Amino acid sequence: MEITLTNQHGLHARPATLFVQLANKYEAQIQVIKGDLVVDGKSVTSMLTLGAEKGTRLRITAAGPDADQAVEELTELLKSGFGED
């Protein structure tokens, strides 16, 4: 699933932590992709290496038994702007 970040400050420490906390509730392997950069969606450090600012397009992929639900909920979290707006 592809989504554009809408929150004012992008994927800084707090939203990255919220994303990772939600991602870790799932068994699925979760990856977040920005251009050619692919990171582990279950690692705050990896997520911060994306340098994703407002307007950045990200793609979320998952593989595993609960992959579809994970992608759906993580996408909704990104759409919500992490409650910052």
PyMOL Python script that loads the backbone (N, CA, C, O; Angstrom):
from pymol import cmd

cmd.read_pdbstr("""\
ATOM      1  N   MET A   1       0.846  -1.169   0.000  1.00  0.00           N
ATOM      2  CA  MET A   1       0.000   0.000   0.000  1.00  0.00           C
ATOM      3  C   MET A   1       0.892   1.233   0.000  1.00  0.00           C
ATOM      4  O   MET A   1       1.870   1.296   0.745  1.00  0.00           O
ATOM      5  N   GLU A   2       0.560   2.204  -0.828  1.00  0.00           N
ATOM      6  CA  GLU A   2       1.341   3.431  -0.915  1.00  0.00           C
ATOM      7  C   GLU A   2       0.556   4.580  -0.297  1.00  0.00           C
ATOM      8  O   GLU A   2      -0.660   4.676  -0.465  1.00  0.00           O
ATOM      9  N   ILE A   3       1.254   5.442   0.414  1.00  0.00           N
ATOM     10  CA  ILE A   3       0.605   6.571   1.088  1.00  0.00           C
ATOM     11  C   ILE A   3       1.568   7.757   1.139  1.00  0.00           C
ATOM     12  O   ILE A   3       2.788   7.593   1.146  1.00  0.00           O
ATOM     13  N   THR A   4       0.988   8.948   1.174  1.00  0.00           N
ATOM     14  CA  THR A   4       1.769  10.177   1.308  1.00  0.00           C
ATOM     15  C   THR A   4       1.643  10.676   2.741  1.00  0.00           C
ATOM     16  O   THR A   4       0.537  10.781   3.271  1.00  0.00           O
ATOM     17  N   LEU A   5       2.777  10.983   3.369  1.00  0.00           N
ATOM     18  CA  LEU A   5       2.752  11.509   4.735  1.00  0.00           C
ATOM     19  C   LEU A   5       2.110  12.891   4.740  1.00  0.00           C
ATOM     20  O   LEU A   5       2.458  13.751   3.930  1.00  0.00           O
ATOM     21  N   THR A   6       1.172  13.095   5.658  1.00  0.00           N
ATOM     22  CA  THR A   6       0.468  14.373   5.719  1.00  0.00           C
ATOM     23  C   THR A   6       0.744  15.152   6.998  1.00  0.00           C
ATOM     24  O   THR A   6       0.447  16.344   7.075  1.00  0.00           O
ATOM     25  N   ASN A   7       1.314  14.483   8.011  1.00  0.00           N
ATOM     26  CA  ASN A   7       1.543  15.220   9.255  1.00  0.00           C
ATOM     27  C   ASN A   7       2.653  16.251   9.058  1.00  0.00           C
ATOM     28  O   ASN A   7       3.580  16.050   8.273  1.00  0.00           O
ATOM     29  N   GLN A   8       2.538  17.345   9.781  1.00  0.00           N
ATOM     30  CA  GLN A   8       3.379  18.527   9.581  1.00  0.00           C
ATOM     31  C   GLN A   8       4.878  18.249   9.636  1.00  0.00           C
ATOM     32  O   GLN A   8       5.638  18.814   8.850  1.00  0.00           O
ATOM     33  N   HIS A   9       5.309  17.393  10.547  1.00  0.00           N
ATOM     34  CA  HIS A   9       6.746  17.194  10.752  1.00  0.00           C
ATOM     35  C   HIS A   9       7.263  15.860  10.219  1.00  0.00           C
ATOM     36  O   HIS A   9       8.399  15.478  10.499  1.00  0.00           O
ATOM     37  N   GLY A  10       6.443  15.158   9.462  1.00  0.00           N
ATOM     38  CA  GLY A  10       6.890  13.907   8.863  1.00  0.00           C
ATOM     39  C   GLY A  10       7.101  12.806   9.885  1.00  0.00           C
ATOM     40  O   GLY A  10       6.499  12.802  10.958  1.00  0.00           O
ATOM     41  N   LEU A  11       7.963  11.880   9.530  1.00  0.00           N
ATOM     42  CA  LEU A  11       8.186  10.690  10.347  1.00  0.00           C
ATOM     43  C   LEU A  11       9.361  10.916  11.300  1.00  0.00           C
ATOM     44  O   LEU A  11      10.434  10.338  11.130  1.00  0.00           O
ATOM     45  N   HIS A  12       9.138  11.766  12.302  1.00  0.00           N
ATOM     46  CA  HIS A  12      10.170  12.009  13.316  1.00  0.00           C
ATOM     47  C   HIS A  12      10.030  10.959  14.422  1.00  0.00           C
ATOM     48  O   HIS A  12       9.286   9.993  14.251  1.00  0.00           O
ATOM     49  N   ALA A  13      10.716  11.123  15.532  1.00  0.00           N
ATOM     50  CA  ALA A  13      10.818  10.068  16.551  1.00  0.00           C
ATOM     51  C   ALA A  13       9.475   9.590  17.106  1.00  0.00           C
ATOM     52  O   ALA A  13       9.260   8.383  17.218  1.00  0.00           O
ATOM     53  N   ARG A  14       8.568  10.505  17.456  1.00  0.00           N
ATOM     54  CA  ARG A  14       7.305  10.075  18.057  1.00  0.00           C
ATOM     55  C   ARG A  14       6.452   9.265  17.086  1.00  0.00           C
ATOM     56  O   ARG A  14       6.017   8.171  17.444  1.00  0.00           O
ATOM     57  N   PRO A  15       6.191   9.759  15.861  1.00  0.00           N
ATOM     58  CA  PRO A  15       5.397   8.948  14.947  1.00  0.00           C
ATOM     59  C   PRO A  15       6.084   7.640  14.551  1.00  0.00           C
ATOM     60  O   PRO A  15       5.419   6.622  14.358  1.00  0.00           O
ATOM     61  N   ALA A  16       7.401   7.667  14.431  1.00  0.00           N
ATOM     62  CA  ALA A  16       8.124   6.433  14.100  1.00  0.00           C
ATOM     63  C   ALA A  16       7.938   5.406  15.210  1.00  0.00           C
ATOM     64  O   ALA A  16       7.761   4.218  14.944  1.00  0.00           O
ATOM     65  N   THR A  17       7.980   5.870  16.450  1.00  0.00           N
ATOM     66  CA  THR A  17       7.775   4.976  17.589  1.00  0.00           C
ATOM     67  C   THR A  17       6.354   4.415  17.587  1.00  0.00           C
ATOM     68  O   THR A  17       6.162   3.223  17.829  1.00  0.00           O
ATOM     69  N   LEU A  18       5.368   5.249  17.319  1.00  0.00           N
ATOM     70  CA  LEU A  18       3.979   4.772  17.255  1.00  0.00           C
ATOM     71  C   LEU A  18       3.812   3.734  16.150  1.00  0.00           C
ATOM     72  O   LEU A  18       3.138   2.722  16.339  1.00  0.00           O
ATOM     73  N   PHE A  19       4.421   3.986  15.007  1.00  0.00           N
ATOM     74  CA  PHE A  19       4.351   3.050  13.883  1.00  0.00           C
ATOM     75  C   PHE A  19       4.952   1.705  14.281  1.00  0.00           C
ATOM     76  O   PHE A  19       4.344   0.658  14.058  1.00  0.00           O
ATOM     77  N   VAL A  20       6.144   1.735  14.868  1.00  0.00           N
ATOM     78  CA  VAL A  20       6.848   0.508  15.252  1.00  0.00           C
ATOM     79  C   VAL A  20       6.082  -0.254  16.339  1.00  0.00           C
ATOM     80  O   VAL A  20       6.015  -1.483  16.306  1.00  0.00           O
ATOM     81  N   GLN A  21       5.511   0.466  17.293  1.00  0.00           N
ATOM     82  CA  GLN A  21       4.725  -0.197  18.337  1.00  0.00           C
ATOM     83  C   GLN A  21       3.554  -0.960  17.724  1.00  0.00           C
ATOM     84  O   GLN A  21       3.279  -2.095  18.115  1.00  0.00           O
ATOM     85  N   LEU A  22       2.869  -0.347  16.774  1.00  0.00           N
ATOM     86  CA  LEU A  22       1.757  -1.023  16.106  1.00  0.00           C
ATOM     87  C   LEU A  22       2.271  -2.179  15.254  1.00  0.00           C
ATOM     88  O   LEU A  22       1.688  -3.263  15.271  1.00  0.00           O
ATOM     89  N   ALA A  23       3.342  -1.965  14.517  1.00  0.00           N
ATOM     90  CA  ALA A  23       3.902  -3.011  13.655  1.00  0.00           C
ATOM     91  C   ALA A  23       4.297  -4.245  14.461  1.00  0.00           C
ATOM     92  O   ALA A  23       4.129  -5.373  13.996  1.00  0.00           O
ATOM     93  N   ASN A  24       4.816  -4.035  15.654  1.00  0.00           N
ATOM     94  CA  ASN A  24       5.273  -5.146  16.477  1.00  0.00           C
ATOM     95  C   ASN A  24       4.137  -5.965  17.083  1.00  0.00           C
ATOM     96  O   ASN A  24       4.393  -6.992  17.712  1.00  0.00           O
ATOM     97  N   LYS A  25       2.907  -5.540  16.910  1.00  0.00           N
ATOM     98  CA  LYS A  25       1.751  -6.327  17.357  1.00  0.00           C
ATOM     99  C   LYS A  25       1.437  -7.468  16.386  1.00  0.00           C
ATOM    100  O   LYS A  25       0.623  -8.345  16.676  1.00  0.00           O
ATOM    101  N   TYR A  26       2.095  -7.436  15.241  1.00  0.00           N
ATOM    102  CA  TYR A  26       1.830  -8.428  14.190  1.00  0.00           C
ATOM    103  C   TYR A  26       2.999  -9.387  14.037  1.00  0.00           C
ATOM    104  O   TYR A  26       4.152  -9.037  14.290  1.00  0.00           O
ATOM    105  N   GLU A  27       2.676 -10.599  13.618  1.00  0.00           N
ATOM    106  CA  GLU A  27       3.709 -11.597  13.336  1.00  0.00           C
ATOM    107  C   GLU A  27       4.402 -11.314  12.009  1.00  0.00           C
ATOM    108  O   GLU A  27       5.566 -11.671  11.825  1.00  0.00           O
ATOM    109  N   ALA A  28       3.703 -10.684  11.101  1.00  0.00           N
ATOM    110  CA  ALA A  28       4.209 -10.445   9.748  1.00  0.00           C
ATOM    111  C   ALA A  28       5.510  -9.649   9.764  1.00  0.00           C
ATOM    112  O   ALA A  28       5.745  -8.825  10.648  1.00  0.00           O
ATOM    113  N   GLN A  29       6.351  -9.917   8.761  1.00  0.00           N
ATOM    114  CA  GLN A  29       7.521  -9.072   8.499  1.00  0.00           C
ATOM    115  C   GLN A  29       6.986  -7.830   7.803  1.00  0.00           C
ATOM    116  O   GLN A  29       6.200  -7.940   6.862  1.00  0.00           O
ATOM    117  N   ILE A  30       7.396  -6.661   8.249  1.00  0.00           N
ATOM    118  CA  ILE A  30       6.876  -5.415   7.686  1.00  0.00           C
ATOM    119  C   ILE A  30       8.039  -4.587   7.172  1.00  0.00           C
ATOM    120  O   ILE A  30       9.034  -4.378   7.866  1.00  0.00           O
ATOM    121  N   GLN A  31       7.892  -4.118   5.934  1.00  0.00           N
ATOM    122  CA  GLN A  31       8.906  -3.257   5.338  1.00  0.00           C
ATOM    123  C   GLN A  31       8.261  -1.948   4.915  1.00  0.00           C
ATOM    124  O   GLN A  31       7.105  -1.915   4.493  1.00  0.00           O
ATOM    125  N   VAL A  32       9.018  -0.884   5.033  1.00  0.00           N
ATOM    126  CA  VAL A  32       8.590   0.427   4.573  1.00  0.00           C
ATOM    127  C   VAL A  32       9.598   0.866   3.522  1.00  0.00           C
ATOM    128  O   VAL A  32      10.809   0.772   3.721  1.00  0.00           O
ATOM    129  N   ILE A  33       9.072   1.348   2.396  1.00  0.00           N
ATOM    130  CA  ILE A  33       9.910   1.651   1.243  1.00  0.00           C
ATOM    131  C   ILE A  33       9.737   3.121   0.846  1.00  0.00           C
ATOM    132  O   ILE A  33       8.621   3.620   0.701  1.00  0.00           O
ATOM    133  N   LYS A  34      10.869   3.791   0.679  1.00  0.00           N
ATOM    134  CA  LYS A  34      10.899   5.163   0.173  1.00  0.00           C
ATOM    135  C   LYS A  34      11.890   5.159  -0.980  1.00  0.00           C
ATOM    136  O   LYS A  34      13.101   5.086  -0.768  1.00  0.00           O
ATOM    137  N   GLY A  35      11.374   5.237  -2.196  1.00  0.00           N
ATOM    138  CA  GLY A  35      12.242   5.155  -3.365  1.00  0.00           C
ATOM    139  C   GLY A  35      12.937   3.811  -3.408  1.00  0.00           C
ATOM    140  O   GLY A  35      12.279   2.771  -3.452  1.00  0.00           O
ATOM    141  N   ASP A  36      14.268   3.821  -3.394  1.00  0.00           N
ATOM    142  CA  ASP A  36      15.051   2.590  -3.414  1.00  0.00           C
ATOM    143  C   ASP A  36      15.424   2.105  -2.013  1.00  0.00           C
ATOM    144  O   ASP A  36      16.035   1.046  -1.867  1.00  0.00           O
ATOM    145  N   LEU A  37      15.067   2.861  -0.997  1.00  0.00           N
ATOM    146  CA  LEU A  37      15.422   2.526   0.377  1.00  0.00           C
ATOM    147  C   LEU A  37      14.328   1.662   1.011  1.00  0.00           C
ATOM    148  O   LEU A  37      13.165   2.059   1.063  1.00  0.00           O
ATOM    149  N   VAL A  38      14.712   0.484   1.489  1.00  0.00           N
ATOM    150  CA  VAL A  38      13.784  -0.451   2.132  1.00  0.00           C
ATOM    151  C   VAL A  38      14.248  -0.657   3.566  1.00  0.00           C
ATOM    152  O   VAL A  38      15.398  -1.024   3.807  1.00  0.00           O
ATOM    153  N   VAL A  39      13.337  -0.416   4.531  1.00  0.00           N
ATOM    154  CA  VAL A  39      13.709  -0.564   5.938  1.00  0.00           C
ATOM    155  C   VAL A  39      12.732  -1.476   6.667  1.00  0.00           C
ATOM    156  O   VAL A  39      11.620  -1.733   6.204  1.00  0.00           O
ATOM    157  N   ASP A  40      13.181  -1.956   7.819  1.00  0.00           N
ATOM    158  CA  ASP A  40      12.377  -2.793   8.698  1.00  0.00           C
ATOM    159  C   ASP A  40      11.366  -1.921   9.430  1.00  0.00           C
ATOM    160  O   ASP A  40      11.741  -1.025  10.186  1.00  0.00           O
ATOM    161  N   GLY A  41      10.080  -2.188   9.203  1.00  0.00           N
ATOM    162  CA  GLY A  41       9.014  -1.414   9.838  1.00  0.00           C
ATOM    163  C   GLY A  41       8.849  -1.687  11.315  1.00  0.00           C
ATOM    164  O   GLY A  41       8.001  -1.078  11.968  1.00  0.00           O
ATOM    165  N   LYS A  42       9.653  -2.601  11.857  1.00  0.00           N
ATOM    166  CA  LYS A  42       9.577  -2.921  13.280  1.00  0.00           C
ATOM    167  C   LYS A  42      10.769  -2.368  14.046  1.00  0.00           C
ATOM    168  O   LYS A  42      10.999  -2.749  15.194  1.00  0.00           O
ATOM    169  N   SER A  43      11.527  -1.475  13.425  1.00  0.00           N
ATOM    170  CA  SER A  43      12.709  -0.883  14.052  1.00  0.00           C
ATOM    171  C   SER A  43      12.632   0.647  13.959  1.00  0.00           C
ATOM    172  O   SER A  43      12.596   1.209  12.865  1.00  0.00           O
ATOM    173  N   VAL A  44      12.609   1.305  15.114  1.00  0.00           N
ATOM    174  CA  VAL A  44      12.558   2.771  15.133  1.00  0.00           C
ATOM    175  C   VAL A  44      13.774   3.351  14.421  1.00  0.00           C
ATOM    176  O   VAL A  44      13.645   4.278  13.622  1.00  0.00           O
ATOM    177  N   THR A  45      14.938   2.816  14.705  1.00  0.00           N
ATOM    178  CA  THR A  45      16.164   3.314  14.080  1.00  0.00           C
ATOM    179  C   THR A  45      16.074   3.218  12.564  1.00  0.00           C
ATOM    180  O   THR A  45      16.421   4.166  11.859  1.00  0.00           O
ATOM    181  N   SER A  46      15.612   2.086  12.063  1.00  0.00           N
ATOM    182  CA  SER A  46      15.467   1.912  10.615  1.00  0.00           C
ATOM    183  C   SER A  46      14.467   2.901  10.036  1.00  0.00           C
ATOM    184  O   SER A  46      14.699   3.490   8.980  1.00  0.00           O
ATOM    185  N   MET A  47      13.351   3.076  10.737  1.00  0.00           N
ATOM    186  CA  MET A  47      12.316   3.992  10.251  1.00  0.00           C
ATOM    187  C   MET A  47      12.840   5.424  10.160  1.00  0.00           C
ATOM    188  O   MET A  47      12.509   6.153   9.225  1.00  0.00           O
ATOM    189  N   LEU A  48      13.654   5.819  11.127  1.00  0.00           N
ATOM    190  CA  LEU A  48      14.186   7.184  11.121  1.00  0.00           C
ATOM    191  C   LEU A  48      15.176   7.408   9.984  1.00  0.00           C
ATOM    192  O   LEU A  48      15.364   8.545   9.550  1.00  0.00           O
ATOM    193  N   THR A  49      15.820   6.337   9.488  1.00  0.00           N
ATOM    194  CA  THR A  49      16.758   6.496   8.378  1.00  0.00           C
ATOM    195  C   THR A  49      16.052   6.881   7.079  1.00  0.00           C
ATOM    196  O   THR A  49      16.701   7.298   6.120  1.00  0.00           O
ATOM    197  N   LEU A  50      14.730   6.743   7.043  1.00  0.00           N
ATOM    198  CA  LEU A  50      13.985   7.131   5.840  1.00  0.00           C
ATOM    199  C   LEU A  50      14.041   8.636   5.611  1.00  0.00           C
ATOM    200  O   LEU A  50      13.955   9.092   4.470  1.00  0.00           O
ATOM    201  N   GLY A  51      14.183   9.409   6.680  1.00  0.00           N
ATOM    202  CA  GLY A  51      14.179  10.864   6.532  1.00  0.00           C
ATOM    203  C   GLY A  51      12.908  11.348   5.855  1.00  0.00           C
ATOM    204  O   GLY A  51      12.944  12.245   5.013  1.00  0.00           O
ATOM    205  N   ALA A  52      11.786  10.750   6.226  1.00  0.00           N
ATOM    206  CA  ALA A  52      10.508  11.025   5.559  1.00  0.00           C
ATOM    207  C   ALA A  52       9.850  12.280   6.118  1.00  0.00           C
ATOM    208  O   ALA A  52       9.431  12.317   7.275  1.00  0.00           O
ATOM    209  N   GLU A  53       9.769  13.297   5.285  1.00  0.00           N
ATOM    210  CA  GLU A  53       9.145  14.567   5.652  1.00  0.00           C
ATOM    211  C   GLU A  53       7.726  14.615   5.116  1.00  0.00           C
ATOM    212  O   GLU A  53       7.308  13.734   4.364  1.00  0.00           O
ATOM    213  N   LYS A  54       6.989  15.642   5.502  1.00  0.00           N
ATOM    214  CA  LYS A  54       5.626  15.829   4.994  1.00  0.00           C
ATOM    215  C   LYS A  54       5.655  15.800   3.466  1.00  0.00           C
ATOM    216  O   LYS A  54       6.500  16.438   2.838  1.00  0.00           O
ATOM    217  N   GLY A  55       4.723  15.053   2.882  1.00  0.00           N
ATOM    218  CA  GLY A  55       4.639  14.938   1.432  1.00  0.00           C
ATOM    219  C   GLY A  55       5.402  13.749   0.858  1.00  0.00           C
ATOM    220  O   GLY A  55       5.287  13.457  -0.332  1.00  0.00           O
ATOM    221  N   THR A  56       6.181  13.061   1.694  1.00  0.00           N
ATOM    222  CA  THR A  56       6.939  11.889   1.243  1.00  0.00           C
ATOM    223  C   THR A  56       5.989  10.733   0.943  1.00  0.00           C
ATOM    224  O   THR A  56       5.061  10.463   1.704  1.00  0.00           O
ATOM    225  N   ARG A  57       6.236  10.052  -0.180  1.00  0.00           N
ATOM    226  CA  ARG A  57       5.466   8.852  -0.522  1.00  0.00           C
ATOM    227  C   ARG A  57       6.181   7.637   0.055  1.00  0.00           C
ATOM    228  O   ARG A  57       7.373   7.431  -0.174  1.00  0.00           O
ATOM    229  N   LEU A  58       5.428   6.834   0.811  1.00  0.00           N
ATOM    230  CA  LEU A  58       5.958   5.608   1.390  1.00  0.00           C
ATOM    231  C   LEU A  58       5.110   4.434   0.936  1.00  0.00           C
ATOM    232  O   LEU A  58       3.912   4.574   0.693  1.00  0.00           O
ATOM    233  N   ARG A  59       5.741   3.279   0.826  1.00  0.00           N
ATOM    234  CA  ARG A  59       5.008   2.052   0.515  1.00  0.00           C
ATOM    235  C   ARG A  59       5.228   1.086   1.670  1.00  0.00           C
ATOM    236  O   ARG A  59       6.355   0.879   2.120  1.00  0.00           O
ATOM    237  N   ILE A  60       4.133   0.499   2.141  1.00  0.00           N
ATOM    238  CA  ILE A  60       4.198  -0.476   3.223  1.00  0.00           C
ATOM    239  C   ILE A  60       3.915  -1.851   2.643  1.00  0.00           C
ATOM    240  O   ILE A  60       2.912  -2.051   1.958  1.00  0.00           O
ATOM    241  N   THR A  61       4.800  -2.794   2.919  1.00  0.00           N
ATOM    242  CA  THR A  61       4.581  -4.172   2.495  1.00  0.00           C
ATOM    243  C   THR A  61       4.742  -5.082   3.708  1.00  0.00           C
ATOM    244  O   THR A  61       5.435  -4.753   4.671  1.00  0.00           O
ATOM    245  N   ALA A  62       4.088  -6.225   3.634  1.00  0.00           N
ATOM    246  CA  ALA A  62       4.182  -7.181   4.736  1.00  0.00           C
ATOM    247  C   ALA A  62       4.054  -8.587   4.183  1.00  0.00           C
ATOM    248  O   ALA A  62       3.415  -8.819   3.157  1.00  0.00           O
ATOM    249  N   ALA A  63       4.682  -9.522   4.891  1.00  0.00           N
ATOM    250  CA  ALA A  63       4.596 -10.937   4.537  1.00  0.00           C
ATOM    251  C   ALA A  63       4.425 -11.736   5.816  1.00  0.00           C
ATOM    252  O   ALA A  63       5.188 -11.578   6.769  1.00  0.00           O
ATOM    253  N   GLY A  64       3.421 -12.590   5.827  1.00  0.00           N
ATOM    254  CA  GLY A  64       3.169 -13.406   7.005  1.00  0.00           C
ATOM    255  C   GLY A  64       1.689 -13.618   7.201  1.00  0.00           C
ATOM    256  O   GLY A  64       0.878 -13.164   6.394  1.00  0.00           O
ATOM    257  N   PRO A  65       1.329 -14.309   8.275  1.00  0.00           N
ATOM    258  CA  PRO A  65      -0.055 -14.718   8.485  1.00  0.00           C
ATOM    259  C   PRO A  65      -1.041 -13.568   8.671  1.00  0.00           C
ATOM    260  O   PRO A  65      -2.215 -13.717   8.332  1.00  0.00           O
ATOM    261  N   ASP A  66      -0.603 -12.435   9.194  1.00  0.00           N
ATOM    262  CA  ASP A  66      -1.509 -11.316   9.428  1.00  0.00           C
ATOM    263  C   ASP A  66      -1.082 -10.081   8.623  1.00  0.00           C
ATOM    264  O   ASP A  66      -1.318  -8.944   9.033  1.00  0.00           O
ATOM    265  N   ALA A  67      -0.461 -10.327   7.490  1.00  0.00           N
ATOM    266  CA  ALA A  67       0.117  -9.248   6.674  1.00  0.00           C
ATOM    267  C   ALA A  67      -0.923  -8.235   6.215  1.00  0.00           C
ATOM    268  O   ALA A  67      -0.696  -7.030   6.317  1.00  0.00           O
ATOM    269  N   ASP A  68      -2.061  -8.708   5.709  1.00  0.00           N
ATOM    270  CA  ASP A  68      -3.070  -7.778   5.188  1.00  0.00           C
ATOM    271  C   ASP A  68      -3.586  -6.844   6.273  1.00  0.00           C
ATOM    272  O   ASP A  68      -3.718  -5.641   6.050  1.00  0.00           O
ATOM    273  N   GLN A  69      -3.874  -7.387   7.434  1.00  0.00           N
ATOM    274  CA  GLN A  69      -4.380  -6.572   8.534  1.00  0.00           C
ATOM    275  C   GLN A  69      -3.309  -5.586   8.998  1.00  0.00           C
ATOM    276  O   GLN A  69      -3.624  -4.438   9.314  1.00  0.00           O
ATOM    277  N   ALA A  70      -2.064  -6.014   9.042  1.00  0.00           N
ATOM    278  CA  ALA A  70      -0.972  -5.136   9.451  1.00  0.00           C
ATOM    279  C   ALA A  70      -0.853  -3.939   8.513  1.00  0.00           C
ATOM    280  O   ALA A  70      -0.773  -2.795   8.961  1.00  0.00           O
ATOM    281  N   VAL A  71      -0.842  -4.211   7.219  1.00  0.00           N
ATOM    282  CA  VAL A  71      -0.719  -3.127   6.235  1.00  0.00           C
ATOM    283  C   VAL A  71      -1.904  -2.167   6.350  1.00  0.00           C
ATOM    284  O   VAL A  71      -1.730  -0.950   6.289  1.00  0.00           O
ATOM    285  N   GLU A  72      -3.090  -2.710   6.514  1.00  0.00           N
ATOM    286  CA  GLU A  72      -4.295  -1.878   6.620  1.00  0.00           C
ATOM    287  C   GLU A  72      -4.215  -0.956   7.839  1.00  0.00           C
ATOM    288  O   GLU A  72      -4.459   0.245   7.720  1.00  0.00           O
ATOM    289  N   GLU A  73      -3.880  -1.500   8.997  1.00  0.00           N
ATOM    290  CA  GLU A  73      -3.831  -0.680  10.210  1.00  0.00           C
ATOM    291  C   GLU A  73      -2.681   0.323  10.199  1.00  0.00           C
ATOM    292  O   GLU A  73      -2.837   1.451  10.666  1.00  0.00           O
ATOM    293  N   LEU A  74      -1.540  -0.079   9.675  1.00  0.00           N
ATOM    294  CA  LEU A  74      -0.407   0.848   9.590  1.00  0.00           C
ATOM    295  C   LEU A  74      -0.700   1.981   8.613  1.00  0.00           C
ATOM    296  O   LEU A  74      -0.314   3.125   8.852  1.00  0.00           O
ATOM    297  N   THR A  75      -1.374   1.669   7.527  1.00  0.00           N
ATOM    298  CA  THR A  75      -1.767   2.695   6.566  1.00  0.00           C
ATOM    299  C   THR A  75      -2.727   3.683   7.214  1.00  0.00           C
ATOM    300  O   THR A  75      -2.600   4.892   7.019  1.00  0.00           O
ATOM    301  N   GLU A  76      -3.678   3.181   7.979  1.00  0.00           N
ATOM    302  CA  GLU A  76      -4.625   4.056   8.675  1.00  0.00           C
ATOM    303  C   GLU A  76      -3.907   4.969   9.668  1.00  0.00           C
ATOM    304  O   GLU A  76      -4.261   6.139   9.815  1.00  0.00           O
ATOM    305  N   LEU A  77      -2.896   4.427  10.345  1.00  0.00           N
ATOM    306  CA  LEU A  77      -2.114   5.247  11.270  1.00  0.00           C
ATOM    307  C   LEU A  77      -1.432   6.390  10.526  1.00  0.00           C
ATOM    308  O   LEU A  77      -1.452   7.531  10.988  1.00  0.00           O
ATOM    309  N   LEU A  78      -0.831   6.093   9.382  1.00  0.00           N
ATOM    310  CA  LEU A  78      -0.183   7.143   8.592  1.00  0.00           C
ATOM    311  C   LEU A  78      -1.202   8.162   8.091  1.00  0.00           C
ATOM    312  O   LEU A  78      -0.938   9.364   8.112  1.00  0.00           O
ATOM    313  N   LYS A  79      -2.351   7.693   7.645  1.00  0.00           N
ATOM    314  CA  LYS A  79      -3.409   8.597   7.158  1.00  0.00           C
ATOM    315  C   LYS A  79      -3.892   9.531   8.261  1.00  0.00           C
ATOM    316  O   LYS A  79      -4.271  10.671   7.993  1.00  0.00           O
ATOM    317  N   SER A  80      -3.878   9.044   9.505  1.00  0.00           N
ATOM    318  CA  SER A  80      -4.385   9.836  10.641  1.00  0.00           C
ATOM    319  C   SER A  80      -3.468  11.008  10.982  1.00  0.00           C
ATOM    320  O   SER A  80      -3.849  11.897  11.744  1.00  0.00           O
ATOM    321  N   GLY A  81      -2.258  11.009  10.417  1.00  0.00           N
ATOM    322  CA  GLY A  81      -1.309  12.074  10.741  1.00  0.00           C
ATOM    323  C   GLY A  81      -0.752  11.932  12.153  1.00  0.00           C
ATOM    324  O   GLY A  81      -0.180  12.878  12.694  1.00  0.00           O
ATOM    325  N   PHE A  82      -0.917  10.752  12.753  1.00  0.00           N
ATOM    326  CA  PHE A  82      -0.402  10.466  14.086  1.00  0.00           C
ATOM    327  C   PHE A  82      -0.997  11.389  15.134  1.00  0.00           C
ATOM    328  O   PHE A  82      -0.407  11.596  16.195  1.00  0.00           O
ATOM    329  N   GLY A  83      -2.161  11.943  14.841  1.00  0.00           N
ATOM    330  CA  GLY A  83      -2.822  12.824  15.793  1.00  0.00           C
ATOM    331  C   GLY A  83      -2.147  14.171  15.960  1.00  0.00           C
ATOM    332  O   GLY A  83      -2.405  14.879  16.933  1.00  0.00           O
ATOM    333  N   GLU A  84      -1.283  14.533  15.019  1.00  0.00           N
ATOM    334  CA  GLU A  84      -0.528  15.794  15.135  1.00  0.00           C
ATOM    335  C   GLU A  84      -1.242  16.983  14.519  1.00  0.00           C
ATOM    336  O   GLU A  84      -0.915  18.129  14.827  1.00  0.00           O
ATOM    337  N   ASP A  85      -2.199  16.730  13.663  1.00  0.00           N
ATOM    338  CA  ASP A  85      -2.836  17.860  12.953  1.00  0.00           C
ATOM    339  C   ASP A  85      -4.114  18.309  13.634  1.00  0.00           C
ATOM    340  O   ASP A  85      -4.767  19.242  13.167  1.00  0.00           O
TER     341      ASP A  85
END
""", "prot")
cmd.dss("prot")
cmd.show_as("cartoon", "prot")
cmd.util.cbc("prot")
cmd.orient("prot")
